[in-house]
Amino acid sequence: MATKEAVAQLAALPERVAVVEIKVEAINEKLADIKSDVKEMHDCLDNTRDLLADKLKEMSEASDNQH
């Protein structure tokens, strides 16, 4: 009986491997999307930092000129 069970499990193995491969591919695609989103967010934060630094410098210079 154990041999029949083992044969049945081996017969199902390629299908199970295929399912796992599809899931891994989906995870890889989602990971690539997340990496892209993180890069976009990082670029946006860098831009915001630069704009804020420029504005603070401008405001500081304006304040110095008033005094």
Phi, psi and omega in degrees: 000321181297327180293319178296320179295318179295319179297318179296318179294320178294325179294326181277347185300313180301321179295318180294321178296319179299319178297316179296319179299317179297318179294321178295318178299318179296319178296318179298320177296316179295322178297318178297320177296317180296317178300318179296316179297319179295319179297316178300316180295319179297316178298319179296317179295321177298315179297315179298317178301314181296317179296318179294319179298317178297317181294318178296321178296316179299315180294322179294318179295320178296321179293318179296324180290333181281335184262000000 
